Amino acid sequence: MVNLWEMVLDFLFPPHCPLCHAYVEKRGGWCPPCLHKALQPHQLPLSVPMQANLAEAWALGVYKGSLRDLIRHLKYQGRRSNLPYIETLLAEAGRLPQVQKLLSSIDFAVPVPLHPAKEKQRGFNQAERIFGSFLAGQHIPMRRLLKRIRATRPMYELSERERAANLQGAFAVTEAEALPGKRVLLVDDIFTTGATMQECAGVLMAAGAKSVQGMVLASDHG
């Protein structure tokens, strides 16, 4: 039944590349040149204060063009139909040596949490939706060991200093006994100034994590 439904969908709405809109073989597919253009893994620059809690951070792509649109439409419009494109990109990323090396050095992943009211409104946590299937395929558990204990202002309207102040004391661990001695991969959708990841990493390290490394789908630090 699922395959029949997919065939009907492909007939009515032929699958296409999200960047150039050329026809592709299956839903969620990219044409090779566009996938190569979108997939640009790079290590993110960390300030000295960030380095105290965050061993390293990686983005799998640059936050612009089609990748930015895929994230924004998923995040703000709830367009789950974008997930197959993201999952295809992540599957390709998982074959790269630098990504394999990072994933081989962790015990489990922790998503950056949303405030419960925000998650209820959105219907999902985008970090979990983006990385869930990919990490499961890599046999890496994802655990909700962080919670957001107070609402914060939207980050896009704040300066770097205001972002840090906005997030101070906004996160707490849910199971402190699960963290001592563990190597954690902190995942989120995007990395802008790094304030959110820095604050979350600090909370995880204070609870006894051995190390925290970051991974995001995209960053404007290209």
N, C-alpha and C positions, 0 to 999 in steps of 0.2 A: 504493500500500500504506500509506504514512504517513497519507494523508487518511482511508482506511478505518479504520485503527486509531484515529485521533483521533475519528472518528464513533462508534466502539464505546465508547471511553472516555467521551465526552460523554453517551452514552445511559446507561451504567452509573453514571457518576459525574458528574452535571451540573455544569458549571463554576459557581463562585460567587465572590462578592466576599470577600476574606479578612477584611474587617472586619465587615460586617453580614450576610454569608452570603446575600445576595440573589442570585438567578440572574443570570448575565451571559452575553454572547454567545459568548465564547471563553475557553479555559483561560488563566489568567494575567490575566484582565480584572478591573477594579474597577468598581463603580458610580461615576458621576461625583462624588457628594458625598463618598464615602469616599476617593477618589483625591485630591480637593482637600484633605481633612483630613490625609492622610498626607504629601502633597508640600508641604513648607514650607521652601523654600531660605532659608538665612540665613547671614550671615557670622559666623564664630566670633570671640569675643574672644581676643586673644593677649596674653600677658604680655610685658613688656619683654624678658626673656631670649629668649622665642620669636621675637620680631620681628627678632632679629639674624640668623636663618637662614630664617625662614618669612615670605614677603611677605604672604600672606593665607591663610585657610583657610575653606572653605565646607562646610556640611552641607546635604543635600538634604531632610532630614526631621528630626523630633524622635524621640529614642530612647524611645518609649513605645508602649503599645497594640499594634496589629497590626504596625507596622513593627518594633518590638522583637522581637515573637514570630517574625516571618519571619526576622530575622537570627539569633536564638538557635537556632531549630530547624535552620536551614541549618548553622550553625557547630558546634553541639554534638551534633546528632542526624543530621547528614548528609542532611537532607531536601532533596534537589535539586529536588523538585517545587515548592519555594518560588521558584525562580529565575524562572519566567515572570512572577510577580507583581512581582518586583523589576525585571525588564527592562521591564515595562510602565510602571512608575513612572519609571524612568530615561529612557525614550523621551519621556515627557511633560516631564520636567525639561529635556531637551535642546532643547526648543522655547522655553524661557524666555530672555529677553534677558540676564539676569545670568549664566546658565550659558553661553550662547553666547559672551559676552564673555570669560569665564574660559578657555574651551577654545580660543578663537582666539589666545590669547597664549602658548601652550606649544608645545614641539617634540615631546615624547613624555611618556608616563606611566610611573611606576615604582611597583609595588605594595610596600607594607610587607611584608617577608618573615617567614615562620615559620621556626623552627628546623627543620632537615631531619627530625629525629625526630618533631616535632609534625606536620609536613606529611605525613609517611608515615603516621602514625597517623590523621590526619583524612582523608587521601586527596585533598586539594586545599588551595590557598591561597584563603581566602574573599574577599580583596581582588581577586584575579584573576577569580574566578568572578562576583563581583558586577558588576565594571566592564568585563570583557573584551569582551563583545558590544557593549555600549553605545559604548565608545571605538572599537572597530573600525568601527562604523557612522558615527562622526564622523571617520573616517580618521586617528585618532591611534594611533600605535604604542604598545604596552605592552612595556617592556623590563625584564628582571630584572637591574637594575644594583645591587641591594643584596642582601646575604646576612646572615643572622643567624649569627654565629660562635660564640656560646655560648648555652646554654639559660638562661632567666630564670624567675623565680618568677611565678606567676599574679598579674596586676596587680590584680584585684578585691580582694585581701586586704591591699593595701599602702596606706599614706598617700601623699600627693603627693610628699613628700621621699623616701620609700622607693622610689617608682616611678622617680624620676630616677636614684637610685643603682643600682637594679636593672638599668637599661638602659644605663648608662655602659659604653662599649666593647663593646656587644653586636652592633653592625652594622659592616659593611665593604662597600666597593664591589667589584663583580666585574669591571668594565671601566673603569678610571679614564680611559682615553683617549676614552671616549664622552661625557664630561660637560663638559669645558671649554667655556664660552660658551653652554651650552644652558639653555633654560627648561623646567623639569621640573614635572610635576603628580604629586604624591605622593598615592596613593590608599589608603584603608583602609576597613574596614567601619564603625567607630564612632570617635568622639572623646570621651574622658572628661575627663582632665586635660590631654591634649595631650602627655604625656611621650614617648610613642612617636614621634609625628610630629615633635616637636622634635628628638629624638636622630637620627632618620633624616635630617631636613633638614640638620642640622649636618654629618653625614657627606657628604652630597651637595655641600654648599657648599664644604667643605674639599677636595673632589676637583675643584673648578673650575666647578661649575654657576653659570650667570649668575643664576638665581633659582629658588626652589622655592615652589610654591603647593600647598595641600592641598585635597583633596576627600574627604569621607566620605559614606556613605549616610545616617547619622543621628548625632545627638549629643544628650546630655542637657542641653546648653546651649541652651535653646529661647528 
